Amino acid sequence: MPLVAVLDKRVVRWKERRLVVRSHAYAEAQAAQLDKRLDRAEKELRALAVRKQGKRRLDPAGMSAAAEHIIACHRVEGLLSAAVTTTTVKRKVRRYKDRPAKLRRETKITLAVRRDEAAIKAVKEQMGWRIYATNQPRLSLSAVVLAYREQYRVEDGISRLKGRPLGLAPMYLQTESRMIGLIHLLTIALRILTLSEFRVRRQLQTEGGTLTGIYAGQKGRQTARPSAELLLEALRGIDGVVGMVNGQFVTYLRPLTATQLRILSLLGLDSLLYDKLLLYFQNLTQE
């Protein structure tokens, strides 16, 4: 498909392939989520008409508004409908002492919930579809799908900046220059996290291996795509001591675990990195 666009006042032309792909696993997962939303919405709708002690009774208009709110909250508009009907019944009240018998009129409100199976089926048929675009005509369908799945996502970096381990927000600084400095510092840290994660994953892919020992409570669990957060957590607890004992400088480093040594190897770092750091601090102290 030939395409044309204007970029910086220049006309750019290129050819693009668009591949329409459906993942059955993704479609089944989406359908399961839809079924859960339908079940929850239907349960809440049926509970509206149930009378309980202490529960506020709704008039027809209030019940209709509540039903619409439930349907909208669960995002099942057009798939689930609720019809409110009112019926007036006469109930005979028996005579009691000096009170004569009489007929009492009562209004009964019912709520009928119905699923539109045809609409639900049509929505499920549209699930799991993806459109992939590429300007590489020689790539196969499987190669295009894998390339998209392996692509870098900017959202991951933004999530790390807003949450742990970087934690940009909330910000308690008042001076603009300090705010800018903090953002610069955290973006450098973000680059280190991203590059560390990329390097470990690429090395594992090259070796065709996996990494174990980084999941708490799951010693044997393996992964070929560890996150930077898991790698940092695995490196926690490396203690080093530099001090003076009886007039002599002494250094001590807690022995690294097999997992920690494996991570250093995947990062391309020397296994004696922390020992060398202790010696460096020892030399600084002696000077």
C-alpha positions as CSV (number, residue, x, y, z in Angstrom):
1,M,0.0,0.0,0.0
2,P,1.7,3.3,-1.1
3,L,1.4,6.1,1.5
4,V,2.3,9.8,1.5
5,A,2.9,12.2,4.5
6,V,4.4,15.6,5.0
7,L,7.2,15.8,7.6
8,D,9.0,19.1,8.2
9,K,7.6,20.5,5.0
10,R,8.9,17.5,3.0
11,V,6.8,15.0,1.2
12,V,7.6,11.5,2.3
13,R,6.5,8.5,0.4
14,W,6.8,4.8,1.4
15,K,5.1,1.5,1.0
16,E,3.5,-0.2,3.9
17,R,2.2,-3.7,4.5
18,R,-0.7,-4.2,6.9
19,L,-1.3,-7.6,8.3
20,V,-4.5,-8.5,10.1
21,V,-3.9,-11.2,12.8
22,R,-6.1,-12.8,15.3
23,S,-4.8,-14.4,18.5
24,H,-7.1,-17.1,19.7
25,A,-5.6,-17.1,23.2
26,Y,-6.1,-13.3,23.5
27,A,-9.7,-13.6,22.1
28,E,-10.5,-16.2,24.7
29,A,-9.1,-14.1,27.5
30,Q,-11.1,-11.1,26.4
31,A,-14.3,-13.2,26.1
32,A,-13.7,-14.5,29.6
33,Q,-13.4,-11.0,31.0
34,L,-16.6,-10.0,29.2
35,D,-18.5,-12.9,30.6
36,K,-17.3,-11.9,34.1
37,R,-18.5,-8.4,33.6
38,L,-21.9,-9.6,32.3
39,D,-22.3,-11.9,35.3
40,R,-21.4,-9.2,37.8
41,A,-23.7,-6.7,36.1
42,E,-26.6,-9.2,36.0
43,K,-26.2,-10.1,39.7
44,E,-26.2,-6.4,40.7
45,L,-29.2,-5.7,38.5
46,R,-31.3,-8.5,40.0
47,A,-30.4,-7.4,43.5
48,L,-32.0,-4.0,42.8
49,A,-35.5,-5.5,42.9
50,V,-34.9,-7.6,46.0
51,R,-36.6,-6.2,49.1
52,K,-34.7,-6.3,52.3
53,Q,-35.2,-4.8,55.7
54,G,-33.5,-1.4,56.0
55,K,-33.0,-1.2,52.2
56,R,-34.2,1.9,50.5
57,R,-37.1,1.3,48.1
58,L,-36.6,2.8,44.7
59,D,-39.4,4.2,42.5
60,P,-39.5,3.2,38.8
61,A,-37.5,6.2,37.7
62,G,-34.8,5.6,40.4
63,M,-34.6,1.9,39.6
64,S,-34.1,2.6,35.9
65,A,-31.4,5.2,36.7
66,A,-29.6,2.7,39.0
67,A,-29.8,-0.1,36.3
68,E,-28.3,2.2,33.7
69,H,-25.5,3.2,36.1
70,I,-24.7,-0.5,36.7
71,I,-24.7,-1.3,33.0
72,A,-22.4,1.6,32.2
73,C,-20.0,0.8,35.1
74,H,-19.5,-2.7,33.8
75,R,-19.2,-1.6,30.2
76,V,-21.9,-3.9,28.9
77,E,-24.1,-1.3,27.1
78,G,-26.0,-2.9,24.3
79,L,-25.3,-6.4,25.6
80,L,-27.4,-6.3,28.7
81,S,-30.8,-4.6,29.1
82,A,-33.0,-4.0,32.1
83,A,-36.7,-3.3,31.8
84,V,-38.6,-1.8,34.7
85,T,-42.3,-2.6,34.9
86,T,-44.9,-1.7,37.5
87,T,-48.1,-3.6,38.3
88,T,-50.9,-2.6,40.6
89,V,-52.5,-5.4,42.7
90,K,-55.4,-5.4,45.1
91,R,-55.0,-7.0,48.4
92,K,-57.9,-7.8,50.7
93,V,-57.3,-6.7,54.3
94,R,-59.4,-8.6,56.7
95,R,-61.6,-7.0,59.3
96,Y,-59.9,-6.5,62.6
97,K,-61.9,-5.5,65.7
98,D,-63.7,-2.3,64.8
99,R,-61.9,-1.9,61.6
100,P,-63.9,-2.9,58.5
101,A,-62.5,-5.1,55.8
102,K,-61.2,-3.3,52.8
103,L,-59.2,-3.6,49.6
104,R,-55.7,-2.1,49.5
105,R,-53.9,-1.2,46.3
106,E,-50.2,-2.0,46.1
107,T,-47.7,-1.1,43.4
108,K,-45.2,-3.8,42.6
109,I,-42.0,-3.0,40.7
110,T,-40.2,-5.7,38.8
111,L,-36.9,-5.6,36.9
112,A,-36.5,-7.9,33.9
113,V,-32.8,-8.5,32.9
114,R,-32.1,-9.8,29.4
115,R,-28.9,-10.7,27.6
116,D,-28.7,-9.9,23.9
117,E,-26.9,-13.1,22.9
118,A,-26.6,-12.0,19.2
119,A,-24.9,-8.8,20.2
120,I,-22.6,-10.6,22.7
121,K,-21.6,-13.1,20.0
122,A,-20.9,-10.3,17.5
123,V,-18.6,-8.6,20.1
124,K,-16.7,-11.8,20.9
125,E,-16.1,-12.4,17.1
126,Q,-14.3,-9.0,17.0
127,M,-12.0,-9.9,19.9
128,G,-8.4,-10.9,19.6
129,W,-7.8,-9.1,16.3
130,R,-4.7,-6.9,15.7
131,I,-3.5,-4.9,12.7
132,Y,0.3,-4.8,12.2
133,A,1.9,-2.3,9.9
134,T,5.5,-2.6,8.5
135,N,7.6,-1.1,5.7
136,Q,9.7,-4.3,5.5
137,P,8.2,-6.3,2.6
138,R,10.4,-9.4,3.2
139,L,9.4,-10.0,6.8
140,S,7.2,-13.0,7.3
141,L,4.0,-12.9,9.3
142,S,5.5,-14.6,12.3
143,A,8.6,-12.3,12.2
144,V,6.3,-9.2,12.1
145,V,4.3,-10.4,15.1
146,L,7.4,-11.2,17.1
147,A,9.0,-7.9,16.3
148,Y,5.9,-6.1,17.6
149,R,5.8,-8.2,20.8
150,E,9.5,-7.5,21.5
151,Q,9.4,-3.8,20.8
152,Y,10.3,-1.3,23.5
153,R,7.3,0.3,25.3
154,V,7.7,3.9,26.4
155,E,4.9,3.3,28.9
156,D,7.1,1.0,31.0
157,G,9.6,3.8,31.6
158,I,6.9,6.3,32.5
159,S,5.5,3.8,35.0
160,R,8.9,3.3,36.6
161,L,9.2,7.1,36.9
162,K,5.9,7.4,38.6
163,G,6.2,4.4,40.9
164,R,8.8,2.2,42.4
165,P,11.8,2.0,42.4
166,L,12.3,5.6,41.2
167,G,9.2,7.4,42.6
168,L,9.1,10.8,41.0
169,A,5.7,11.5,42.5
170,P,4.8,12.8,44.9
171,M,7.4,15.6,44.7
172,Y,7.9,17.8,47.8
173,L,10.5,20.1,46.3
174,Q,9.6,23.8,46.0
175,T,12.5,25.2,43.9
176,E,12.2,24.8,40.2
177,S,15.9,24.2,39.7
178,R,15.8,21.4,42.2
179,M,12.8,19.9,40.5
180,I,14.7,19.9,37.2
181,G,17.8,18.4,38.8
182,L,15.8,15.6,40.4
183,I,14.1,14.8,37.1
184,H,17.5,14.7,35.3
185,L,18.9,12.4,38.0
186,L,15.9,10.0,37.9
187,T,15.9,9.9,34.1
188,I,19.6,8.8,34.2
189,A,18.6,6.1,36.7
190,L,15.8,5.1,34.3
191,R,18.3,4.7,31.5
192,I,20.5,2.5,33.7
193,L,17.5,0.3,34.6
194,T,16.3,0.0,31.0
195,L,19.8,-0.8,29.7
196,S,20.5,-3.4,32.5
197,E,17.2,-5.1,31.7
198,F,17.9,-5.1,28.0
199,R,21.4,-6.4,28.4
200,V,20.4,-9.3,30.7
201,R,17.5,-10.3,28.4
202,R,19.6,-10.1,25.3
203,Q,22.3,-12.2,26.8
204,L,19.8,-14.9,28.0
205,Q,18.3,-14.9,24.5
206,T,21.8,-15.4,23.0
207,E,22.6,-18.2,25.4
208,G,19.2,-19.7,25.1
209,G,19.0,-19.9,28.9
210,T,16.9,-18.7,31.8
211,L,17.5,-17.1,35.2
212,T,16.4,-18.6,38.5
213,G,16.4,-17.4,42.1
214,I,15.0,-14.0,41.6
215,Y,11.4,-14.7,42.6
216,A,10.7,-14.5,46.4
217,G,9.4,-17.8,47.7
218,Q,9.8,-19.5,44.3
219,K,13.4,-20.6,44.3
220,G,13.1,-22.8,41.2
221,R,11.0,-20.5,39.1
222,Q,12.7,-19.6,35.8
223,T,12.4,-16.7,33.4
224,A,14.1,-15.5,30.2
225,R,12.8,-12.0,30.5
226,P,13.6,-10.7,34.1
227,S,12.6,-7.2,34.9
228,A,15.1,-4.6,36.2
229,E,13.1,-4.5,39.5
230,L,13.6,-8.2,40.0
231,L,17.3,-7.9,39.2
232,L,17.7,-5.1,41.8
233,E,15.8,-7.1,44.4
234,A,18.1,-10.1,43.8
235,L,21.2,-7.9,44.4
236,R,19.9,-6.6,47.7
237,G,21.8,-7.6,50.8
238,I,25.3,-7.3,49.5
239,D,27.1,-5.9,52.6
240,G,30.6,-4.6,52.6
241,V,32.6,-3.2,55.5
242,V,35.8,-1.1,55.5
243,G,37.2,-0.2,58.8
244,M,40.2,0.1,61.2
245,V,40.9,-2.8,63.5
246,N,44.0,-2.7,65.8
247,G,45.6,0.0,63.6
248,Q,45.0,-2.0,60.3
249,F,42.5,-1.4,57.6
250,V,40.2,-4.4,57.2
251,T,37.7,-5.1,54.4
252,Y,34.9,-7.6,54.5
253,L,32.3,-8.6,51.8
254,R,29.5,-10.9,52.4
255,P,29.9,-13.8,49.8
256,L,27.7,-13.3,46.7
257,T,25.1,-15.9,46.0
258,A,25.0,-18.0,42.8
259,T,22.1,-15.8,41.5
260,Q,24.0,-12.6,42.2
261,L,27.1,-13.9,40.4
262,R,24.9,-15.0,37.5
263,I,23.4,-11.5,37.2
264,L,26.8,-9.9,37.1
265,S,27.9,-12.3,34.4
266,L,24.8,-11.5,32.3
267,L,25.5,-7.8,32.7
268,G,29.1,-8.3,31.5
269,L,30.6,-7.2,34.9
270,D,33.5,-8.6,36.8
271,S,32.5,-11.1,39.5
272,L,35.1,-9.3,41.8
273,L,33.4,-6.0,41.2
274,Y,32.4,-5.5,44.8
275,D,35.8,-6.6,46.1
276,K,37.4,-4.0,43.9
277,L,35.1,-1.4,45.2
278,L,36.1,-2.2,48.8
279,L,39.7,-2.0,47.9
280,Y,39.1,1.4,46.2
281,F,37.4,2.8,49.4
282,Q,40.2,1.4,51.5
283,N,42.8,3.2,49.4
284,L,40.8,6.4,49.7
285,T,40.7,6.1,53.4
286,Q,44.5,5.5,53.6
287,E,45.2,8.6,51.6
